[in-house]
Amino acid sequence: MRMRRLSEFDDNSTITADIVIVGAGPVGLTIAEECSRAGRKVVVVESGLELESPEHSALNEVENVGELQTEAQIRKRIEFHGSQAKFWSSDVQRFGVRCRALGGSTHAWAGKSAPFDAIDFQARRWVPYSGWPVDRDHLMPYLHRAMKVLNLSAKEPPQRFDDAGLRSFYWQFSRSRVDRLDIMRFGREFIARRPPNIDVLLDATITNVGVTKDGSRFSEIEVVSISGKQARIRATICVLAAGGIENARLLLASTDVCSVGVGNRYDVVGRYLMDHIAARVGRIPTDRMAVLIKLFGFYGVNHENRAHMFTHGLALTPQAQERDQVLNAAVFFSTDRAPDDPWVALKKLLRSRSDNVRRDLLSVVAGSGFITRGLGMKLLSDHRTPKVLKDAIVNAAIRLSPNLVADEFQSQGLPRKLSGLRMEAISEQAPNPASRITLSERRDRFGVQLARIDWRISDLDYRTLFKIAELSHEALSRAELPIPKLEGWATERRTQDLVIIDMAHTLGTTRMSTNPKTGVVDINCRVHGVSNLYIAGGSVFPTSGHANPTLTILSLAIRLADHLNSELARG
């Protein structure tokens, strides 16, 4: 593996490869490794550097004309997304969370992973535009391979709940193989492995996807560095793996041959923009939350001599979805920090962000016991602690006390003062051609038009949140478990009280379909009408399910890599 920056090349250089992959996130790096093992010469092009930088992060700017414009939504976005990506700004990224750096979105993700349900792939008569051209059984072999890439367990805990149209659902967390105390960061893992036959080109932002004069074949991509140095990359095959916003934007902005954009003959590129919608359903006070944490907390599972972390929630059964004519959705539980949590107060004081110094000083003094206990994690963070000992401690802790391990990770080893338990709902979105990405009149520093986001939430989306709030409350009551005090929107069914934000799962903008009039790519993720241009990532999803999408995204990426290797082998 070689890693170079575009600034190291002569201006207007031409670079050649068997395969050029645009985007060095988990999708692009996975495809690159799968193809390099077959002896292919692969060039991976990344707009950013090894780590995020303010200059490259500024290129994530979008124009937003849809949802996310109220003061409440903006505040919630800052609270939810602000700590995830180092240079994320609500003024720049008015929709989504993107990381321009080696490893892509894994700089900001939580590692939460789960497979899609079988119903997510099916055409449902009550969900317009639903149905994939592949089913879950077809994807299963690739799903198991993706689990190995993500360091996940194929075995999950047993079902613990099935009542009132809800069943147990488990998410698990992708753990790093490099840092036993962190989740998987693809850039760091990739550098540690150093796979052969791969060249990574950093600080190379795509400005155009070139095709032949008749538009039937990919020819080259044009790239530019922050300093203005330019180059062309020519390859037998090109894969766009730049994320749900950028994949669509690049096709739409490449108009030197096709005036409406590459692959956009039928005006489908950028349409069917989806994310997951989420809302707090209710809250359980501290004196009643212990039993729920025990049932719906974290579980450790030993698989292939390694402990894996799962969290338990409830998802709608396929029968309930059809009966109530709603989308797929789930609820999960998370702890609330107390307003006087000493660690929150201490961080505010240290960063000079306290709006009430006296109050925060009192919180720190009163919580000194919590702070002292947090110092125990230093042992596992110390580089002098042997790796074998770290593995033994972490694996044993996950098996014996997974809830404690989860709390330690979420709080970065700092014990927290809690004030209760939240019940949160998350739902898929119905595909909607009016929810879309187009091009703005504004341009970035290289003259490329910004993405213009018009994200929309439908009545069916809202109805699903209402239904799962109702069913989860009913199910807990019937099971004689503590029930949450529901939020006003859930009891009164008031959509205007719901503060919904994007969850950074941008999907559907180059959807898969056998018909070029209803999709951008075919069953093999090839752009309709362009024989050697492919798209990888969540942008090819026809529907979104409720599960975090990374596992399904990588399953499709591995399937695509097999197809590319087969195509190149056939010459």
C-alpha positions as CSV (number, residue, x, y, z in Angstrom):
1,M,0.0,0.0,0.0
2,R,1.2,3.5,-0.8
3,M,-0.4,6.6,0.5
4,R,0.4,9.9,-1.1
5,R,-1.1,13.4,-1.4
6,L,-2.0,15.0,-4.7
7,S,0.3,17.9,-3.9
8,E,3.3,15.5,-4.3
9,F,2.5,14.9,-8.0
10,D,3.3,17.2,-11.0
11,D,0.4,19.4,-11.9
12,N,-1.9,17.9,-14.6
13,S,-0.6,14.4,-14.0
14,T,-2.4,11.4,-15.4
15,I,-2.8,8.4,-13.1
16,T,-4.0,4.9,-14.3
17,A,-5.5,1.9,-12.5
18,D,-7.7,-1.1,-13.0
19,I,-10.2,0.3,-10.6
20,V,-10.5,3.8,-9.2
21,I,-12.7,4.2,-6.1
22,V,-13.9,7.6,-5.1
23,G,-14.1,7.8,-1.3
24,A,-11.9,6.2,1.4
25,G,-14.7,5.5,3.9
26,P,-15.6,2.0,5.1
27,V,-17.3,1.2,1.7
28,G,-14.4,2.3,-0.5
29,L,-11.7,0.8,1.6
30,T,-13.6,-2.6,1.9
31,I,-14.1,-2.8,-1.9
32,A,-10.4,-1.8,-2.4
33,E,-9.2,-4.6,-0.2
34,E,-11.5,-7.2,-1.7
35,C,-10.3,-6.3,-5.2
36,S,-6.6,-6.0,-4.3
37,R,-6.6,-9.6,-3.0
38,A,-7.5,-10.6,-6.6
39,G,-4.4,-8.8,-7.9
40,R,-6.2,-5.7,-9.2
41,K,-4.4,-2.4,-9.2
42,V,-6.7,-0.1,-7.2
43,V,-6.5,3.6,-6.6
44,V,-8.6,5.0,-3.8
45,V,-9.2,8.8,-4.0
46,E,-10.0,10.7,-0.8
47,S,-10.9,14.4,-0.7
48,G,-9.4,14.7,2.9
49,L,-6.2,13.7,4.7
50,E,-5.5,10.9,7.2
51,L,-7.4,13.0,9.8
52,E,-10.1,15.6,9.4
53,S,-9.1,19.2,8.8
54,P,-11.1,22.5,8.8
55,E,-10.2,23.2,5.2
56,H,-11.5,19.9,3.9
57,S,-14.5,19.8,6.3
58,A,-15.6,23.1,4.8
59,L,-16.2,21.2,1.5
60,N,-19.1,19.4,3.2
61,E,-21.3,22.6,3.0
62,V,-24.8,22.1,1.7
63,E,-27.8,24.3,1.1
64,N,-30.9,23.2,2.9
65,V,-34.5,24.0,1.8
66,G,-36.4,21.2,3.5
67,E,-36.7,20.1,7.1
68,L,-34.3,21.0,9.9
69,Q,-35.0,24.7,9.8
70,T,-36.7,25.4,13.2
71,E,-34.8,26.7,16.2
72,A,-35.7,23.5,18.1
73,Q,-34.3,21.3,15.3
74,I,-31.1,23.3,15.0
75,R,-30.5,23.1,18.8
76,K,-31.2,19.3,18.8
77,R,-28.8,18.8,15.8
78,I,-26.0,20.7,17.6
79,E,-26.6,18.7,20.8
80,F,-26.8,15.3,18.9
81,H,-24.2,15.7,16.1
82,G,-21.9,18.4,17.6
83,S,-19.7,16.0,19.5
84,Q,-19.4,13.4,16.8
85,A,-17.2,14.9,14.1
86,K,-14.3,17.2,15.1
87,F,-15.1,20.0,12.7
88,W,-18.8,19.5,12.2
89,S,-20.8,22.7,12.1
90,S,-24.6,23.1,11.8
91,D,-24.0,26.2,9.7
92,V,-22.0,24.2,7.1
93,Q,-23.6,20.8,7.3
94,R,-27.2,21.8,7.5
95,F,-28.1,18.2,6.7
96,G,-26.0,15.1,7.5
97,V,-22.7,14.4,9.1
98,R,-19.8,13.9,6.7
99,C,-16.2,13.3,7.5
100,R,-13.6,14.0,4.7
101,A,-10.7,11.9,5.9
102,L,-9.3,8.4,5.6
103,G,-11.9,6.2,7.2
104,G,-14.8,8.5,6.3
105,S,-17.9,8.3,8.5
106,T,-16.2,6.0,11.0
107,H,-14.5,9.1,12.5
108,A,-17.9,10.0,13.8
109,W,-20.0,6.9,14.1
110,A,-21.0,5.0,17.3
111,G,-20.2,1.5,15.8
112,K,-23.9,0.4,16.2
113,S,-24.7,-2.3,13.7
114,A,-27.6,-4.6,12.9
115,P,-28.9,-6.5,9.8
116,F,-32.0,-5.5,7.9
117,D,-35.1,-7.6,8.3
118,A,-36.5,-9.7,5.5
119,I,-39.5,-7.4,5.2
120,D,-37.2,-4.5,4.5
121,F,-36.4,-6.0,1.1
122,Q,-40.0,-6.8,0.2
123,A,-42.5,-4.8,-1.9
124,R,-45.2,-3.8,0.7
125,R,-48.5,-2.6,-0.8
126,W,-48.9,0.0,2.0
127,V,-45.4,1.5,1.3
128,P,-45.1,3.2,-2.1
129,Y,-41.9,2.6,-4.1
130,S,-40.9,-0.2,-1.7
131,G,-39.1,-3.4,-2.7
132,W,-35.5,-4.3,-3.6
133,P,-34.5,-6.4,-6.7
134,V,-32.6,-8.7,-4.3
135,D,-33.9,-10.3,-1.1
136,R,-32.3,-11.0,2.3
137,D,-31.5,-14.6,1.6
138,H,-29.4,-13.6,-1.4
139,L,-27.4,-11.1,0.7
140,M,-26.8,-13.5,3.6
141,P,-23.4,-14.9,2.5
142,Y,-22.2,-11.3,2.0
143,L,-23.7,-10.3,5.3
144,H,-21.6,-12.9,7.1
145,R,-18.5,-11.7,5.3
146,A,-19.3,-8.1,6.3
147,M,-19.7,-9.2,9.9
148,K,-16.1,-10.4,9.8
149,V,-14.9,-7.1,8.4
150,L,-16.7,-5.2,11.1
151,N,-15.5,-7.6,13.8
152,L,-19.1,-8.6,14.7
153,S,-20.6,-11.8,16.0
154,A,-22.9,-13.9,13.8
155,K,-24.5,-15.2,17.0
156,E,-26.8,-13.0,19.0
157,P,-28.5,-13.3,22.4
158,P,-31.8,-15.2,22.6
159,Q,-35.2,-13.6,22.1
160,R,-36.4,-12.2,25.4
161,F,-39.7,-10.4,24.4
162,D,-42.6,-11.1,22.0
163,D,-45.9,-9.3,22.8
164,A,-48.3,-6.7,21.5
165,G,-46.7,-6.7,18.0
166,L,-43.2,-6.1,19.3
167,R,-40.3,-8.5,19.4
168,S,-36.7,-8.5,20.7
169,F,-34.2,-6.7,18.4
170,Y,-30.5,-6.5,19.0
171,W,-27.9,-4.1,17.9
172,Q,-24.2,-4.8,18.3
173,F,-21.1,-2.7,18.3
174,S,-18.2,-2.9,15.9
175,R,-15.0,-3.1,18.1
176,S,-11.6,-2.0,16.9
177,R,-8.9,-4.6,16.4
178,V,-6.2,-1.9,16.9
179,D,-7.5,-0.2,20.1
180,R,-9.3,-2.5,22.4
181,L,-11.1,0.5,24.1
182,D,-12.5,2.0,20.9
183,I,-15.0,1.1,18.2
184,M,-13.7,0.4,14.7
185,R,-12.2,3.3,12.9
186,F,-11.6,2.2,9.3
187,G,-8.7,4.5,8.5
188,R,-6.6,3.4,11.5
189,E,-7.4,-0.3,10.8
190,F,-6.5,0.1,7.1
191,I,-3.2,1.6,7.9
192,A,-2.4,-1.1,10.4
193,R,-3.1,-3.8,7.8
194,R,-1.3,-2.1,4.8
195,P,-3.0,-4.2,2.1
196,P,-1.0,-4.6,-1.2
197,N,-1.9,-3.4,-4.7
198,I,-3.6,-0.3,-3.3
199,D,-2.6,3.3,-3.8
200,V,-4.4,5.9,-1.7
201,L,-4.5,9.4,-3.0
202,L,-5.3,12.0,-0.3
203,D,-6.3,15.7,-0.7
204,A,-7.8,14.9,-4.0
205,T,-11.3,16.3,-4.4
206,I,-13.4,15.2,-7.4
207,T,-14.6,17.9,-9.6
208,N,-16.0,15.9,-12.6
209,V,-16.9,12.4,-13.5
210,G,-16.0,12.1,-17.2
211,V,-17.7,9.8,-19.7
212,T,-17.2,9.1,-23.4
213,K,-18.8,11.3,-26.0
214,D,-21.8,9.0,-26.3
215,G,-22.1,8.8,-22.5
216,S,-22.0,5.0,-22.5
217,R,-18.7,4.5,-20.7
218,F,-16.7,6.1,-17.8
219,S,-13.5,7.6,-19.0
220,E,-11.8,9.5,-16.2
221,I,-12.2,11.6,-13.1
222,E,-10.8,15.0,-12.5
223,V,-9.3,15.8,-9.1
224,V,-7.9,18.9,-7.4
225,S,-6.0,19.5,-4.2
226,I,-6.7,22.2,-1.6
227,S,-3.7,24.1,-3.0
228,G,-5.1,23.9,-6.6
229,K,-3.0,21.1,-8.1
230,Q,-4.9,19.1,-10.6
231,A,-4.8,15.6,-12.1
232,R,-6.8,13.0,-14.1
233,I,-7.3,9.4,-13.1
234,R,-8.2,6.9,-15.8
235,A,-9.3,3.4,-15.0
236,T,-11.1,0.4,-16.5
237,I,-13.8,0.7,-13.8
238,C,-14.9,3.5,-11.5
239,V,-16.8,3.1,-8.3
240,L,-18.4,6.1,-6.6
241,A,-18.3,5.4,-2.8
242,A,-18.5,9.0,-1.5
243,G,-21.7,8.8,0.5
244,G,-25.4,9.5,0.0
245,I,-25.0,13.2,-0.6
246,E,-21.8,13.3,-2.6
247,N,-22.6,10.3,-4.9
248,A,-25.7,12.1,-6.2
249,R,-24.0,15.5,-6.3
250,L,-21.1,14.3,-8.4
251,L,-23.4,12.7,-11.0
252,L,-25.6,15.8,-11.2
253,A,-22.6,18.2,-11.4
254,S,-20.8,16.2,-14.2
255,T,-22.5,17.9,-17.2
256,D,-19.7,18.2,-19.9
257,V,-21.3,15.4,-21.9
258,C,-24.8,14.8,-20.4
259,S,-26.5,18.2,-19.7
260,V,-28.7,16.7,-16.9
261,G,-25.8,14.8,-15.3
262,V,-24.4,11.4,-15.6
263,G,-26.9,8.5,-15.3
264,N,-29.8,11.0,-15.0
265,R,-31.7,10.5,-18.2
266,Y,-34.9,9.9,-16.4
267,D,-34.4,12.6,-13.6
268,V,-34.0,10.0,-10.8
269,V,-30.5,11.0,-9.5
270,G,-30.9,12.6,-6.1
271,R,-34.5,11.6,-5.6
272,Y,-35.9,9.3,-2.8
273,L,-33.7,10.9,-0.2
274,M,-34.1,9.1,3.1
275,D,-32.7,9.1,6.6
276,H,-34.0,7.5,9.8
277,I,-36.4,9.6,11.9
278,A,-36.1,9.3,15.7
279,A,-37.9,10.8,18.7
280,R,-37.9,10.4,22.5
281,V,-41.0,8.4,23.4
282,G,-40.9,8.8,27.2
283,R,-38.8,8.7,30.4
284,I,-38.4,6.4,33.4
285,P,-37.1,7.9,36.7
286,T,-34.1,6.5,38.4
287,D,-36.0,4.6,41.1
288,R,-37.8,2.5,38.5
289,M,-35.2,2.0,35.8
290,A,-33.1,-0.9,37.2
291,V,-35.4,-3.7,36.0
292,L,-35.6,-2.1,32.5
293,I,-31.8,-1.7,32.3
294,K,-31.5,-5.4,33.2
295,L,-33.8,-6.5,30.4
296,F,-33.1,-3.8,27.8
297,G,-29.5,-3.0,28.6
298,F,-26.3,-4.5,27.2
299,Y,-25.5,-8.2,26.8
300,G,-22.1,-9.9,26.2
301,V,-21.9,-12.8,23.8
302,N,-18.8,-15.0,23.4
303,H,-18.1,-15.9,19.7
304,E,-14.9,-17.3,18.3
305,N,-13.0,-16.6,21.5
306,R,-14.0,-13.0,21.6
307,A,-16.6,-11.1,23.6
308,H,-19.1,-9.1,21.6
309,M,-21.4,-6.3,22.9
310,F,-25.1,-6.2,22.1
311,T,-27.9,-3.9,23.2
312,H,-31.5,-5.0,23.4
313,G,-34.6,-3.2,22.2
314,L,-38.0,-3.9,20.7
315,A,-39.0,-3.8,17.0
316,L,-42.3,-4.0,15.2
317,T,-43.1,-7.5,13.9
318,P,-43.9,-7.9,10.2
319,Q,-47.5,-8.8,11.1
320,A,-47.9,-5.6,13.1
321,Q,-46.5,-3.5,10.3
322,E,-49.0,-5.0,7.8
323,R,-51.9,-4.9,10.3
324,D,-51.4,-1.2,11.1
325,Q,-50.1,-0.2,7.7
326,V,-46.9,1.3,9.1
327,L,-43.2,1.3,8.4
328,N,-40.5,-0.8,10.2
329,A,-39.5,0.8,13.5
330,A,-37.9,0.0,16.9
331,V,-37.5,1.4,20.4
332,F,-34.3,1.3,22.5
333,F,-33.4,2.7,26.0
334,S,-30.6,5.0,27.0
335,T,-29.6,6.7,30.2
336,D,-30.0,10.4,31.0
337,R,-27.2,12.4,32.6
338,A,-28.2,14.4,35.6
339,P,-28.2,18.2,35.2
340,D,-25.5,18.4,38.0
341,D,-23.3,15.6,36.5
342,P,-19.8,16.5,37.8
343,W,-18.1,15.5,34.6
344,V,-20.2,17.7,32.4
345,A,-19.6,20.6,34.8
346,L,-15.8,19.9,34.9
347,K,-15.6,19.8,31.1
348,K,-17.5,23.1,30.9
349,L,-15.1,24.8,33.3
350,L,-11.9,23.4,31.7
351,R,-13.1,24.6,28.2
352,S,-14.3,28.0,29.5
353,R,-17.8,27.2,28.3
354,S,-19.6,27.5,31.7
355,D,-22.6,29.8,31.8
356,N,-22.8,29.5,35.6
357,V,-19.3,29.0,37.1
358,R,-20.6,28.9,40.7
359,R,-23.1,26.2,39.9
360,D,-20.6,24.1,38.0
361,L,-17.9,24.4,40.7
362,L,-20.5,23.2,43.3
363,S,-21.3,20.2,41.0
364,V,-17.7,19.2,40.7
365,V,-17.0,19.4,44.5
366,A,-20.2,17.5,45.3
367,G,-19.3,14.8,42.7
368,S,-15.7,14.3,43.6
369,G,-16.4,10.6,44.4
370,F,-17.5,10.0,40.8
371,I,-14.4,11.7,39.5
372,T,-12.0,9.6,41.7
373,R,-13.7,6.4,40.5
374,G,-13.1,7.4,36.8
375,L,-9.3,7.3,37.2
376,G,-9.4,3.4,37.2
377,M,-9.8,3.4,33.4
378,K,-6.3,4.9,33.1
379,L,-4.9,1.3,33.4
380,L,-6.5,0.2,30.2
381,S,-5.7,3.5,28.4
382,D,-2.0,3.3,29.3
383,H,0.2,2.1,26.3
384,R,2.4,0.3,28.8
385,T,-0.3,-2.1,29.7
386,P,0.3,-5.4,27.7
387,K,-2.1,-6.0,24.9
388,V,-2.8,-9.5,26.1
389,L,-3.8,-8.2,29.5
390,K,-6.0,-5.5,27.9
391,D,-7.8,-8.2,25.8
392,A,-8.4,-10.4,28.8
393,I,-9.7,-7.6,30.9
394,V,-12.0,-6.2,28.2
395,N,-13.4,-9.6,27.1
396,A,-14.0,-10.7,30.7
397,A,-15.7,-7.4,31.5
398,I,-18.1,-7.6,28.5
399,R,-19.1,-11.2,29.4
400,L,-19.5,-10.5,33.1
401,S,-20.8,-6.9,33.2
402,P,-21.7,-5.6,29.8
403,N,-23.8,-2.7,31.1
404,L,-20.8,-1.4,33.1
405,V,-18.6,-1.6,30.0
406,A,-21.1,0.2,27.9
407,D,-21.4,3.0,30.4
408,E,-17.6,3.2,30.6
409,F,-17.3,3.6,26.8
410,Q,-20.1,6.0,26.4
411,S,-18.7,8.2,29.2
412,Q,-15.1,7.7,28.0
413,G,-14.3,6.0,31.3
414,L,-15.8,8.7,33.4
415,P,-18.6,7.6,35.8
416,R,-21.7,9.6,35.3
417,K,-24.5,10.8,37.6
418,L,-27.8,9.7,36.1
419,S,-31.3,11.1,36.3
420,G,-33.3,8.5,34.6
421,L,-33.8,6.3,31.5
422,R,-35.1,7.4,28.1
423,M,-37.1,5.3,25.7
424,E,-36.3,6.4,22.1
425,A,-38.0,5.4,18.9
426,I,-36.4,5.1,15.5
427,S,-38.2,4.5,12.2
428,E,-37.5,4.0,8.5
429,Q,-38.8,6.6,6.1
430,A,-41.1,5.8,3.2
431,P,-39.3,6.4,-0.2
432,N,-40.5,9.7,-1.6
433,P,-39.4,11.0,-5.0
434,A,-40.1,14.6,-3.9
435,S,-37.5,14.2,-1.1
436,R,-34.4,14.9,-3.0
437,I,-30.9,16.4,-3.7
438,T,-30.5,18.8,-6.5
439,L,-27.8,21.4,-7.2
440,S,-27.6,24.8,-5.6
441,E,-26.7,28.0,-7.3
442,R,-23.9,28.4,-4.8
443,R,-20.5,26.8,-5.5
444,D,-17.6,25.4,-3.5
445,R,-14.0,26.7,-3.6
446,F,-13.4,24.6,-6.8
447,G,-16.4,25.9,-8.7
448,V,-18.6,22.8,-8.2
449,Q,-22.2,23.5,-7.3
450,L,-23.2,22.6,-3.7
451,A,-25.8,20.0,-3.0
452,R,-29.3,21.4,-2.3
453,I,-31.2,19.3,0.2
454,D,-34.9,19.1,0.3
455,W,-35.5,16.4,2.9
456,R,-39.2,15.6,3.6
457,I,-41.0,13.7,6.3
458,S,-44.3,12.1,5.2
459,D,-47.6,11.3,7.0
460,L,-46.7,7.6,7.0
461,D,-43.4,8.4,8.8
462,Y,-45.3,10.3,11.5
463,R,-47.9,7.6,11.8
464,T,-45.2,5.0,12.4
465,L,-43.7,6.9,15.3
466,F,-47.2,7.3,16.9
467,K,-47.9,3.6,16.5
468,I,-44.7,2.3,18.0
469,A,-45.0,4.7,20.9
470,E,-48.5,3.4,21.6
471,L,-47.5,-0.3,21.2
472,S,-44.3,-0.1,23.3
473,H,-46.2,1.6,26.1
474,E,-48.9,-1.1,25.9
475,A,-46.4,-3.9,25.7
476,L,-44.4,-2.8,28.8
477,S,-47.7,-2.4,30.8
478,R,-48.9,-5.9,29.8
479,A,-45.5,-7.4,30.8
480,E,-45.9,-5.6,34.2
481,L,-42.7,-3.6,33.6
482,P,-42.1,0.0,34.5
483,I,-43.8,2.2,31.9
484,P,-42.4,5.5,30.8
485,K,-44.1,8.9,31.2
486,L,-44.9,9.6,27.5
487,E,-43.9,12.7,25.8
488,G,-46.8,15.1,24.8
489,W,-46.5,14.4,21.1
490,A,-47.1,10.7,21.8
491,T,-50.1,11.1,24.1
492,E,-51.8,13.9,22.0
493,R,-50.6,12.6,18.6
494,R,-49.3,16.1,17.7
495,T,-46.9,16.2,14.9
496,Q,-46.1,19.8,15.6
497,D,-44.6,18.8,18.9
498,L,-42.2,16.3,17.4
499,V,-38.6,17.6,17.0
500,I,-37.2,15.3,14.4
501,I,-33.6,15.6,13.0
502,D,-31.5,13.7,10.6
503,M,-29.6,10.7,12.0
504,A,-26.6,11.0,9.6
505,H,-27.9,7.9,7.7
506,T,-28.3,9.5,4.2
507,L,-29.8,6.9,1.9
508,G,-31.6,6.3,-1.4
509,T,-30.3,9.0,-3.7
510,T,-29.0,6.7,-6.4
511,R,-31.4,3.8,-5.7
512,M,-31.2,0.3,-7.1
513,S,-33.9,-0.8,-9.6
514,T,-34.1,-3.1,-12.6
515,N,-35.9,-0.2,-14.4
516,P,-33.8,2.9,-15.3
517,K,-37.0,5.0,-14.9
518,T,-37.3,4.2,-11.2
519,G,-33.6,3.8,-10.2
520,V,-30.1,5.0,-10.9
521,V,-28.2,1.6,-10.7
522,D,-29.1,-1.9,-11.7
523,I,-29.0,-5.1,-9.6
524,N,-25.2,-5.1,-9.7
525,C,-24.9,-1.4,-8.7
526,R,-23.9,-0.4,-12.2
527,V,-25.2,3.0,-13.4
528,H,-27.9,2.4,-15.9
529,G,-26.5,3.2,-19.4
530,V,-22.9,3.6,-18.3
531,S,-21.2,0.2,-18.7
532,N,-18.2,0.6,-16.3
533,L,-19.4,3.1,-13.7
534,Y,-20.7,1.7,-10.4
535,I,-22.0,3.2,-7.2
536,A,-21.6,1.8,-3.7
537,G,-23.0,2.8,-0.3
538,G,-26.4,3.6,1.3
539,S,-27.3,5.8,-1.7
540,V,-28.3,2.6,-3.6
541,F,-30.8,1.5,-1.0
542,P,-34.4,1.4,-2.3
543,T,-35.8,1.5,1.3
544,S,-34.1,2.3,4.6
545,G,-35.3,-0.2,7.2
546,H,-34.9,1.0,10.8
547,A,-31.5,-0.6,11.5
548,N,-28.3,1.3,11.4
549,P,-27.2,0.8,7.8
550,T,-23.5,0.1,7.9
551,L,-23.7,-3.7,8.0
552,T,-26.0,-3.9,5.0
553,I,-24.0,-1.3,3.2
554,L,-20.8,-3.4,3.6
555,S,-22.7,-6.5,2.5
556,L,-23.5,-4.8,-0.8
557,A,-20.0,-3.5,-1.1
558,I,-18.5,-7.0,-0.8
559,R,-21.0,-8.3,-3.3
560,L,-20.0,-5.5,-5.7
561,A,-16.3,-6.3,-5.2
562,D,-17.0,-9.9,-6.2
563,H,-18.8,-8.7,-9.3
564,L,-16.0,-6.3,-10.3
565,N,-13.4,-9.1,-9.9
566,S,-15.5,-11.3,-12.1
567,E,-15.9,-8.6,-14.7
568,L,-12.2,-7.9,-14.8
569,A,-11.4,-11.6,-15.0
570,R,-13.6,-11.9,-18.0
571,G,-11.6,-9.0,-19.6
